[in-house]
Amino acid sequence: MSFKSFVRENPIYKHYILPMRKKYNAYIESKLDDEAYFIRRHKKIFGYTPDFKNPQTFNEKIVHRILYDRNPLYTALADKLKARIYIAAKLANLDLESEATCMSKANQSKELKEKFQALADSPTFLDPKSSSPLFAPIDTLTQLLFDTNVCPFLPKLYGIYKSVEDINFDELPNSFVLKTNHDGGGVVIVPNKEAFLRDSKAFREAMEKLTKHLNTNFYTLFREWHYKDIEPRVFAEELLGESVQIPQTQDLDSQKIENGNFHTSLQNFKVPDDYKFHCFQGLREYYVQLTANRFTNHKRTILNKEWKLAPFGFLYDNTNRPIPPKPNDLEYLENISFILSKAFDYVRIDLYYRPFYKPQKIIVGEITLTHGGGTERCIPNEWDAKLGSLWHMKN
């Protein structure tokens, strides 16, 4: 064991010195303006002083966007609710065989699709000075947000709430997910509503978690300005994924499983694989960051356009990893990513892919403008600059 490791494992350091250091660092950072904060943080992570006004690397350009590119569209798309409107509009005219199944009434479906297509075709749809719904107060958009359920590429929206006290669980289906729209991490997965409501401890902790997120401005945590003015809400949405059978080798109380124990249902819930398309210049160049088995045997792989291992990873070495099977619907995944990314010089489009699910295999998860907040090291290091060279920033 090295001397550094010995010190870090020392109980005095872990329980007294380290907490004091964290408090001191937090105090110092609280006194810095945004630019000084990001310079200090970048030096700690990457080991050099950046020039964010003349960025060269991928992570420098992410922070440049945070500091100097104050496009109100970024705030709209960082809002998980308003992003639904952008996605429904941009994909309104995209045909897949399952599209006709998105609503039971074909005429109503057609009418709503035409409404979203008209939004996408409007020259002012992305103009913050216009009356576009992307820049309207969230409470004026309730019906339009529920109309986004016409889009087969979005999870079904069940409810929107200002506080956890407003949630009417009687109106929600047996499985759902609760999310906050204005930040990251404000997620509560509920595979079994009955078990969730019966488990008073799990229920209380979930409501406390969501309330804490609602009362926290994400900008104050990480200085990403586009989160600052999002109106916080909790919303209930379709839960994507499936409950998996528990292997017989596991020593679990079958009676608890039969009765719908909440923690058991949560442990045995599998989310679909997540395909994150890092799109440069509207998909002229892209890499796919594939996340599989997120909550169990977490695996992350980055692939290039030829579906071969990319020569870099974010925070990990991407070499010598098994190449996952190429999805049969890769062309559809590419097409959706292209449509959603056309307006940006760089953006990350997150797609869930469910190859054996019917009717809809592909669901849009998020649109991410600041991957990792500019904190994820490329391995090897030179790929930070190489990715930066693919990003031709617009003035």
One Martini backbone bead per residue (centre of mass of N, CA, C, O) as a GRO file, in nm:
protein
  395
    1MET     BB    1   0.096   0.037   0.023
    2SER     BB    2   0.070   0.351  -0.012
    3PHE     BB    3   0.092   0.644   0.151
    4LYS     BB    4  -0.165   0.767   0.037
    5SER     BB    5  -0.352   0.528   0.102
    6PHE     BB    6  -0.298   0.523   0.403
    7VAL     BB    7  -0.414   0.802   0.463
    8ARG     BB    8  -0.705   0.758   0.337
    9GLU     BB    9  -0.762   0.504   0.542
   10ASN     BB   10  -0.756   0.679   0.773
   11PRO     BB   11  -0.983   0.759   1.011
   12ILE     BB   12  -0.905   1.052   1.059
   13TYR     BB   13  -0.921   1.141   0.766
   14LYS     BB   14  -1.212   1.038   0.692
   15HIS     BB   15  -1.371   1.181   0.958
   16TYR     BB   16  -1.210   1.480   0.958
   17ILE     BB   17  -1.030   1.595   0.729
   18LEU     BB   18  -1.204   1.553   0.473
   19PRO     BB   19  -1.459   1.717   0.557
   20MET     BB   20  -1.299   1.982   0.593
   21ARG     BB   21  -1.196   2.005   0.304
   22LYS     BB   22  -1.474   2.014   0.168
   23LYS     BB   23  -1.573   2.269   0.311
   24TYR     BB   24  -1.347   2.454   0.216
   25ASN     BB   25  -1.388   2.419  -0.089
   26ALA     BB   26  -1.682   2.515  -0.091
   27TYR     BB   27  -1.620   2.796   0.012
   28ILE     BB   28  -1.429   2.889  -0.211
   29GLU     BB   29  -1.630   2.835  -0.453
   30SER     BB   30  -1.859   3.032  -0.353
   31LYS     BB   31  -1.660   3.295  -0.421
   32LEU     BB   32  -1.681   3.227  -0.716
   33ASP     BB   33  -1.709   3.266  -1.022
   34ASP     BB   34  -1.779   3.080  -1.289
   35GLU     BB   35  -1.506   3.092  -1.433
   36ALA     BB   36  -1.325   3.032  -1.186
   37TYR     BB   37  -1.456   2.766  -1.116
   38PHE     BB   38  -1.386   2.613  -1.387
   39ILE     BB   39  -1.083   2.650  -1.375
   40ARG     BB   40  -1.034   2.507  -1.107
   41ARG     BB   41  -1.165   2.237  -1.186
   42HIS     BB   42  -0.992   2.173  -1.438
   43LYS     BB   43  -0.719   2.159  -1.292
   44LYS     BB   44  -0.796   1.920  -1.105
   45ILE     BB   45  -0.867   1.713  -1.341
   46PHE     BB   46  -0.640   1.793  -1.592
   47GLY     BB   47  -0.371   1.976  -1.504
   48TYR     BB   48  -0.471   2.258  -1.637
   49THR     BB   49  -0.500   2.573  -1.786
   50PRO     BB   50  -0.764   2.705  -1.934
   51ASP     BB   51  -0.923   2.837  -2.250
   52PHE     BB   52  -1.255   2.909  -2.286
   53LYS     BB   53  -1.240   3.133  -2.520
   54ASN     BB   54  -1.024   2.910  -2.666
   55PRO     BB   55  -1.124   2.625  -2.746
   56GLN     BB   56  -1.011   2.269  -2.812
   57THR     BB   57  -1.147   2.078  -2.642
   58PHE     BB   58  -1.418   1.908  -2.551
   59ASN     BB   59  -1.438   2.012  -2.251
   60GLU     BB   60  -1.394   2.311  -2.317
   61LYS     BB   61  -1.650   2.339  -2.501
   62ILE     BB   62  -1.854   2.279  -2.286
   63VAL     BB   63  -1.779   2.521  -2.102
   64HIS     BB   64  -1.820   2.737  -2.311
   65ARG     BB   65  -2.122   2.689  -2.334
   66ILE     BB   66  -2.187   2.754  -2.038
   67LEU     BB   67  -2.056   3.051  -2.027
   68TYR     BB   68  -2.129   3.184  -2.348
   69ASP     BB   69  -2.388   3.008  -2.445
   70ARG     BB   70  -2.709   3.174  -2.415
   71ASN     BB   71  -2.926   2.970  -2.519
   72PRO     BB   72  -3.259   2.920  -2.446
   73LEU     BB   73  -3.285   2.633  -2.569
   74TYR     BB   74  -3.125   2.485  -2.347
   75THR     BB   75  -3.338   2.517  -2.127
   76ALA     BB   76  -3.570   2.372  -2.272
   77LEU     BB   77  -3.408   2.091  -2.308
   78ALA     BB   78  -3.342   2.052  -1.997
   79ASP     BB   79  -3.639   2.024  -1.991
   80LYS     BB   80  -3.810   1.728  -1.976
   81LEU     BB   81  -4.082   1.843  -2.075
   82LYS     BB   82  -4.015   2.036  -2.317
   83ALA     BB   83  -3.859   1.824  -2.482
   84ARG     BB   84  -4.113   1.678  -2.582
   85ILE     BB   85  -4.197   1.891  -2.788
   86TYR     BB   86  -3.950   1.877  -2.969
   87ILE     BB   87  -3.969   1.573  -3.033
   88ALA     BB   88  -4.261   1.561  -3.145
   89ALA     BB   89  -4.208   1.763  -3.375
   90LYS     BB   90  -3.951   1.637  -3.519
   91LEU     BB   91  -4.112   1.332  -3.530
   92ALA     BB   92  -4.401   1.361  -3.672
   93ASN     BB   93  -4.291   1.248  -3.980
   94LEU     BB   94  -4.212   0.968  -3.870
   95ASP     BB   95  -4.187   0.642  -4.002
   96LEU     BB   96  -4.334   0.359  -3.847
   97GLU     BB   97  -4.504   0.072  -3.800
   98SER     BB   98  -4.601   0.175  -3.495
   99GLU     BB   99  -4.737   0.456  -3.523
  100ALA     BB  100  -5.055   0.376  -3.531
  101THR     BB  101  -5.052   0.281  -3.208
  102CYS     BB  102  -5.039   0.547  -3.022
  103MET     BB  103  -5.357   0.556  -3.079
  104SER     BB  104  -5.689   0.466  -3.091
  105LYS     BB  105  -5.743   0.738  -3.249
  106ALA     BB  106  -5.666   0.816  -3.563
  107ASN     BB  107  -5.768   1.110  -3.597
  108GLN     BB  108  -5.638   1.227  -3.346
  109SER     BB  109  -5.354   1.152  -3.422
  110LYS     BB  110  -5.339   1.316  -3.684
  111GLU     BB  111  -5.401   1.595  -3.561
  112LEU     BB  112  -5.160   1.605  -3.364
  113LYS     BB  113  -4.935   1.560  -3.568
  114GLU     BB  114  -4.998   1.817  -3.729
  115LYS     BB  115  -4.941   2.010  -3.497
  116PHE     BB  116  -4.637   1.930  -3.464
  117GLN     BB  117  -4.553   1.982  -3.755
  118ALA     BB  118  -4.618   2.287  -3.748
  119LEU     BB  119  -4.410   2.354  -3.538
  120ALA     BB  120  -4.157   2.254  -3.693
  121ASP     BB  121  -4.219   2.449  -3.951
  122SER     BB  122  -4.175   2.682  -3.786
  123PRO     BB  123  -3.954   2.957  -3.786
  124THR     BB  124  -4.015   3.007  -3.449
  125PHE     BB  125  -3.969   2.750  -3.271
  126LEU     BB  126  -3.647   2.843  -3.184
  127ASP     BB  127  -3.752   3.130  -3.092
  128PRO     BB  128  -3.733   3.320  -2.799
  129LYS     BB  129  -3.906   3.578  -2.926
  130SER     BB  130  -4.141   3.402  -2.940
  131SER     BB  131  -4.445   3.190  -2.902
  132SER     BB  132  -4.310   2.948  -2.826
  133PRO     BB  133  -4.350   2.677  -2.612
  134LEU     BB  134  -4.046   2.652  -2.522
  135PHE     BB  135  -4.088   2.967  -2.372
  136ALA     BB  136  -4.313   2.895  -2.188
  137PRO     BB  137  -4.495   2.852  -1.934
  138ILE     BB  138  -4.560   2.550  -1.795
  139ASP     BB  139  -4.874   2.599  -1.713
  140THR     BB  140  -4.952   2.650  -2.036
  141LEU     BB  141  -4.868   2.323  -2.130
  142THR     BB  142  -5.035   2.080  -2.040
  143GLN     BB  143  -5.184   1.978  -2.293
  144LEU     BB  144  -4.939   1.960  -2.481
  145LEU     BB  145  -4.786   1.751  -2.310
  146PHE     BB  146  -5.009   1.530  -2.340
  147ASP     BB  147  -4.998   1.530  -2.656
  148THR     BB  148  -4.712   1.383  -2.674
  149ASN     BB  149  -4.839   1.090  -2.667
  150VAL     BB  150  -4.847   1.063  -2.984
  151CYS     BB  151  -4.555   0.992  -2.957
  152PRO     BB  152  -4.379   0.690  -3.007
  153PHE     BB  153  -4.084   0.817  -2.885
  154LEU     BB  154  -4.240   0.837  -2.607
  155PRO     BB  155  -4.320   0.836  -2.305
  156LYS     BB  156  -4.574   0.819  -2.107
  157LEU     BB  157  -4.780   1.067  -1.973
  158TYR     BB  158  -4.951   1.101  -1.646
  159GLY     BB  159  -4.811   1.351  -1.472
  160ILE     BB  160  -4.823   1.685  -1.311
  161TYR     BB  161  -4.626   1.841  -1.039
  162LYS     BB  162  -4.541   2.065  -0.775
  163SER     BB  163  -4.585   1.829  -0.566
  164VAL     BB  164  -4.609   1.537  -0.386
  165GLU     BB  165  -4.902   1.602  -0.277
  166ASP     BB  166  -5.034   1.594  -0.582
  167ILE     BB  167  -5.018   1.296  -0.600
  168ASN     BB  168  -5.225   1.054  -0.772
  169PHE     BB  169  -5.204   0.717  -0.739
  170ASP     BB  170  -5.481   0.617  -0.851
  171GLU     BB  171  -5.406   0.727  -1.157
  172LEU     BB  172  -5.188   0.520  -1.165
  173PRO     BB  173  -5.024   0.273  -1.260
  174ASN     BB  174  -4.846  -0.004  -1.159
  175SER     BB  175  -4.623   0.136  -1.344
  176PHE     BB  176  -4.353   0.380  -1.283
  177VAL     BB  177  -4.206   0.713  -1.305
  178LEU     BB  178  -4.036   0.953  -1.110
  179LYS     BB  179  -3.968   1.302  -1.194
  180THR     BB  180  -3.750   1.560  -1.248
  181ASN     BB  181  -3.715   1.837  -1.485
  182HIS     BB  182  -3.443   2.028  -1.363
  183ASP     BB  183  -3.244   1.772  -1.339
  184GLY     BB  184  -3.042   1.529  -1.173
  185GLY     BB  185  -3.156   1.224  -1.008
  186GLY     BB  186  -3.481   1.268  -1.001
  187VAL     BB  187  -3.552   0.935  -0.930
  188VAL     BB  188  -3.841   0.701  -0.925
  189ILE     BB  189  -3.885   0.360  -0.919
  190VAL     BB  190  -4.205   0.178  -1.009
  191PRO     BB  191  -4.293  -0.154  -1.059
  192ASN     BB  192  -4.485  -0.154  -0.778
  193LYS     BB  193  -4.732   0.014  -0.637
  194GLU     BB  194  -4.835  -0.152  -0.401
  195ALA     BB  195  -4.556  -0.198  -0.268
  196PHE     BB  196  -4.479   0.102  -0.241
  197LEU     BB  197  -4.725   0.194  -0.056
  198ARG     BB  198  -4.667  -0.027   0.170
  199ASP     BB  199  -4.375   0.095   0.192
  200SER     BB  200  -4.314   0.341   0.406
  201LYS     BB  201  -4.009   0.388   0.384
  202ALA     BB  202  -3.979   0.407   0.075
  203PHE     BB  203  -4.188   0.629   0.037
  204ARG     BB  204  -4.063   0.848   0.215
  205GLU     BB  205  -3.786   0.861   0.072
  206ALA     BB  206  -3.897   0.939  -0.206
  207MET     BB  207  -4.038   1.206  -0.123
  208GLU     BB  208  -3.782   1.338  -0.007
  209LYS     BB  209  -3.615   1.333  -0.261
  210LEU     BB  210  -3.805   1.500  -0.447
  211THR     BB  211  -3.820   1.750  -0.263
  212LYS     BB  212  -3.521   1.817  -0.267
  213HIS     BB  213  -3.507   1.862  -0.571
  214LEU     BB  214  -3.726   2.085  -0.595
  215ASN     BB  215  -3.545   2.274  -0.378
  216THR     BB  216  -3.317   2.255  -0.608
  217ASN     BB  217  -3.078   2.429  -0.780
  218PHE     BB  218  -2.868   2.306  -1.015
  219TYR     BB  219  -2.681   2.550  -1.054
  220THR     BB  220  -2.565   2.559  -0.756
  221LEU     BB  221  -2.392   2.293  -0.796
  222PHE     BB  222  -2.262   2.327  -1.129
  223ARG     BB  223  -2.304   2.603  -1.306
  224GLU     BB  224  -2.541   2.540  -1.510
  225TRP     BB  225  -2.731   2.781  -1.647
  226HIS     BB  226  -2.970   2.617  -1.802
  227TYR     BB  227  -3.103   2.534  -1.507
  228LYS     BB  228  -3.192   2.794  -1.350
  229ASP     BB  229  -3.500   2.859  -1.508
  230ILE     BB  230  -3.642   2.610  -1.426
  231GLU     BB  231  -3.950   2.480  -1.363
  232PRO     BB  232  -4.032   2.286  -1.107
  233ARG     BB  233  -4.115   1.931  -1.146
  234VAL     BB  234  -4.327   1.658  -1.121
  235PHE     BB  235  -4.333   1.339  -1.300
  236ALA     BB  236  -4.524   1.093  -1.469
  237GLU     BB  237  -4.403   0.787  -1.623
  238GLU     BB  238  -4.320   0.556  -1.818
  239LEU     BB  239  -4.193   0.237  -1.769
  240LEU     BB  240  -3.890   0.121  -1.879
  241GLY     BB  241  -3.908  -0.226  -1.904
  242GLU     BB  242  -3.839  -0.519  -1.687
  243SER     BB  243  -3.914  -0.800  -1.525
  244VAL     BB  244  -3.711  -1.039  -1.379
  245GLN     BB  245  -3.613  -1.341  -1.321
  246ILE     BB  246  -3.520  -1.526  -1.052
  247PRO     BB  247  -3.278  -1.705  -0.972
  248GLN     BB  248  -3.266  -2.006  -0.799
  249THR     BB  249  -2.982  -1.951  -0.658
  250GLN     BB  250  -3.122  -1.748  -0.501
  251ASP     BB  251  -3.165  -1.635  -0.159
  252LEU     BB  252  -3.504  -1.595  -0.152
  253ASP     BB  253  -3.812  -1.477  -0.057
  254SER     BB  254  -4.085  -1.594  -0.217
  255GLN     BB  255  -4.310  -1.458  -0.055
  256LYS     BB  256  -4.224  -1.165  -0.106
  257ILE     BB  257  -4.251  -1.178  -0.410
  258GLU     BB  258  -4.550  -1.259  -0.418
  259ASN     BB  259  -4.635  -0.992  -0.242
  260GLY     BB  260  -4.462  -0.739  -0.346
  261ASN     BB  261  -4.184  -0.648  -0.284
  262PHE     BB  262  -4.025  -0.362  -0.346
  263HIS     BB  263  -3.715  -0.429  -0.344
  264THR     BB  264  -3.745  -0.677  -0.522
  265SER     BB  265  -3.869  -0.536  -0.771
  266LEU     BB  266  -3.623  -0.345  -0.810
  267GLN     BB  267  -3.388  -0.558  -0.836
  268ASN     BB  268  -3.578  -0.701  -1.087
  269PHE     BB  269  -3.518  -0.452  -1.277
  270LYS     BB  270  -3.495  -0.383  -1.635
  271VAL     BB  271  -3.339  -0.176  -1.834
  272PRO     BB  272  -3.283  -0.054  -2.119
  273ASP     BB  273  -3.079   0.010  -2.351
  274ASP     BB  274  -2.832   0.278  -2.392
  275TYR     BB  275  -2.812   0.515  -2.665
  276LYS     BB  276  -2.545   0.741  -2.707
  277PHE     BB  277  -2.535   1.011  -2.930
  278HIS     BB  278  -2.250   1.164  -3.051
  279CYS     BB  279  -2.309   1.468  -3.220
  280PHE     BB  280  -2.146   1.598  -3.511
  281GLN     BB  281  -2.276   1.791  -3.728
  282GLY     BB  282  -2.535   1.619  -3.773
  283LEU     BB  283  -2.384   1.318  -3.799
  284ARG     BB  284  -2.117   1.321  -3.956
  285GLU     BB  285  -2.022   1.262  -3.661
  286TYR     BB  286  -2.007   0.961  -3.451
  287TYR     BB  287  -2.087   0.820  -3.124
  288VAL     BB  288  -2.152   0.525  -2.929
  289GLN     BB  289  -2.292   0.502  -2.601
  290LEU     BB  290  -2.318   0.196  -2.441
  291THR     BB  291  -2.569   0.100  -2.199
  292ALA     BB  292  -2.567  -0.187  -1.990
  293ASN     BB  293  -2.693  -0.292  -1.710
  294ARG     BB  294  -2.707  -0.048  -1.501
  295PHE     BB  295  -2.820  -0.208  -1.214
  296THR     BB  296  -2.608  -0.447  -1.241
  297ASN     BB  297  -2.400  -0.520  -1.506
  298HIS     BB  298  -2.224  -0.268  -1.579
  299LYS     BB  299  -2.195  -0.152  -1.927
  300ARG     BB  300  -1.945   0.031  -2.128
  301THR     BB  301  -1.954   0.138  -2.476
  302ILE     BB  302  -1.763   0.253  -2.761
  303LEU     BB  303  -1.872   0.342  -3.093
  304ASN     BB  304  -1.860   0.357  -3.423
  305LYS     BB  305  -1.996   0.372  -3.740
  306GLU     BB  306  -1.879   0.060  -3.784
  307TRP     BB  307  -1.906  -0.099  -3.514
  308LYS     BB  308  -1.647  -0.022  -3.353
  309LEU     BB  309  -1.412   0.036  -3.150
  310ALA     BB  310  -1.326   0.296  -2.988
  311PRO     BB  311  -1.016   0.482  -2.912
  312PHE     BB  312  -1.208   0.555  -2.658
  313GLY     BB  313  -1.291   0.690  -2.329
  314PHE     BB  314  -1.498   0.767  -2.048
  315LEU     BB  315  -1.308   0.702  -1.763
  316TYR     BB  316  -1.218   0.465  -1.964
  317ASP     BB  317  -1.112   0.175  -2.114
  318ASN     BB  318  -1.212   0.066  -2.452
  319THR     BB  319  -1.033  -0.162  -2.475
  320ASN     BB  320  -1.094  -0.500  -2.501
  321ARG     BB  321  -1.393  -0.511  -2.572
  322PRO     BB  322  -1.684  -0.634  -2.625
  323ILE     BB  323  -1.882  -0.648  -2.904
  324PRO     BB  324  -2.180  -0.567  -2.955
  325PRO     BB  325  -2.451  -0.614  -3.110
  326LYS     BB  326  -2.588  -0.511  -3.390
  327PRO     BB  327  -2.850  -0.335  -3.454
  328ASN     BB  328  -3.116  -0.369  -3.670
  329ASP     BB  329  -3.203  -0.044  -3.601
  330LEU     BB  330  -2.971   0.162  -3.667
  331GLU     BB  331  -3.099   0.346  -3.881
  332TYR     BB  332  -3.317   0.461  -3.691
  333LEU     BB  333  -3.130   0.570  -3.475
  334GLU     BB  334  -2.984   0.764  -3.666
  335ASN     BB  335  -3.227   0.926  -3.770
  336ILE     BB  336  -3.320   1.040  -3.501
  337SER     BB  337  -3.053   1.177  -3.429
  338PHE     BB  338  -3.039   1.363  -3.674
  339ILE     BB  339  -3.302   1.522  -3.635
  340LEU     BB  340  -3.230   1.623  -3.333
  341SER     BB  341  -2.920   1.744  -3.419
  342LYS     BB  342  -2.924   1.963  -3.655
  343ALA     BB  343  -2.915   2.237  -3.464
  344PHE     BB  344  -2.619   2.124  -3.386
  345ASP     BB  345  -2.273   2.092  -3.333
  346TYR     BB  346  -2.346   1.960  -3.045
  347VAL     BB  347  -2.492   1.643  -2.929
  348ARG     BB  348  -2.683   1.431  -2.706
  349ILE     BB  349  -2.856   1.128  -2.788
  350ASP     BB  350  -3.097   0.948  -2.601
  351LEU     BB  351  -3.159   0.594  -2.645
  352TYR     BB  352  -3.402   0.346  -2.632
  353TYR     BB  353  -3.364  -0.013  -2.679
  354ARG     BB  354  -3.633  -0.260  -2.783
  355PRO     BB  355  -3.620  -0.527  -2.987
  356PHE     BB  356  -3.880  -0.707  -2.839
  357TYR     BB  357  -4.075  -0.470  -2.857
  358LYS     BB  358  -4.431  -0.405  -2.850
  359PRO     BB  359  -4.449  -0.154  -3.075
  360GLN     BB  360  -4.193   0.008  -2.941
  361LYS     BB  361  -3.839   0.026  -2.966
  362ILE     BB  362  -3.802   0.347  -2.968
  363ILE     BB  363  -3.673   0.580  -2.718
  364VAL     BB  364  -3.657   0.896  -2.595
  365GLY     BB  365  -3.483   1.037  -2.336
  366GLU     BB  366  -3.247   1.261  -2.412
  367ILE     BB  367  -3.104   1.597  -2.426
  368THR     BB  368  -2.750   1.663  -2.437
  369LEU     BB  369  -2.522   1.951  -2.406
  370THR     BB  370  -2.334   1.857  -2.132
  371HIS     BB  371  -2.121   1.632  -2.109
  372GLY     BB  372  -2.039   1.587  -1.780
  373GLY     BB  373  -1.977   1.904  -1.752
  374GLY     BB  374  -1.662   1.876  -1.832
  375THR     BB  375  -1.529   1.602  -1.648
  376GLU     BB  376  -1.453   1.382  -1.867
  377ARG     BB  377  -1.211   1.185  -1.926
  378CYS     BB  378  -0.994   1.087  -2.168
  379ILE     BB  379  -0.915   0.749  -2.294
  380PRO     BB  380  -0.694   0.886  -2.409
  381ASN     BB  381  -0.610   1.221  -2.381
  382GLU     BB  382  -0.598   1.301  -2.696
  383TRP     BB  383  -0.920   1.278  -2.736
  384ASP     BB  384  -1.002   1.556  -2.645
  385ALA     BB  385  -0.888   1.699  -2.901
  386LYS     BB  386  -1.019   1.525  -3.124
  387LEU     BB  387  -1.312   1.588  -3.047
  388GLY     BB  388  -1.278   1.895  -3.067
  389SER     BB  389  -1.224   1.890  -3.387
  390LEU     BB  390  -1.530   1.797  -3.453
  391TRP     BB  391  -1.613   2.072  -3.314
  392HIS     BB  392  -1.783   2.322  -3.491
  393MET     BB  393  -1.829   2.618  -3.381
  394LYS     BB  394  -2.071   2.840  -3.347
  395ASN     BB  395  -2.141   3.187  -3.336
   0.00000   0.00000   0.00000
